[in-house]
Amino acid sequence: MEFDFSLLRGKIREKGMTQAQLAKDIGISATAMNLKLNNKSDFTLRETFAIAKRLGIEDCDPFFYAERLP
């Protein structure tokens, strides 16, 4: 199953951050963040919570668990 991370990407931009900055803030590499946002690797629960906290996201579902439509 692939997920649609467009809301998450938008939230990162809204906060004036780059993917690389967010990756560093939560303790992963920029490459790992890129792989996760492109459905090549999965976010861990710890990463999901760390990102939500850093970006001020209260409901993670639409940001992390929206299925990509065919």
N, C-alpha and C positions, 0 to 999 in steps of 0.2 A: 504494500500500500504506500502510495506517495502522498505527502502532505503539501498543502499550499501555504507557504510562509510569507505571502505578500503583505499581510497585516503586520507581521513581525518586522519585515524589512521597512515598512512605512513608519512603524513606531521608532525604529532605530534612527531613521532620518529625522523624524519629528523631534527627537531629543537632541538633535545636532551631533550625533555620533556616527562613527564608521563601524563597519563590522569588525575591523581589526581592533579598534578601541574597546568595543564590547567584549570581544574575545579575551583581550588582555585583562580586563576588569574581572572576568569570571574565571580566569586561570586556564584558558585553553589557547592554542595557537590560532592565528588568523586562518591558516590552512584548514584546521579542524572545523572552525566556524563555517568556512565556505563549503566544505563537504556536507555539513549538516544542513545548511540552508538550501543546498542543491540535491537533497534526498540521497546522498551517497553514503551517509552515516546517520545514526540516530542520536538525538539529544538524550543525555541521561536525565534522570529525575532531578539530580542535584543541579545540573546545568539549567534545566527549565526553571527551577525555583530561583536560582541566582540571577538569571536574565530577567525574570518577572520582577524581582526586587529592584534590580538596577534600573529598569525602565518604568517602574511604577505601574505594572500590570496587575490588576486584581483577579481577573478571570482569565486563566491561561488557555482555556479550551479554544477560543477562536484564533488565538495566535499560534498555537502549537499543534492542534489536533484537527484542523479543517482539512478534509480530504481533497486532494486535487482531482478535479473533474476531468474526464477524458476529452 
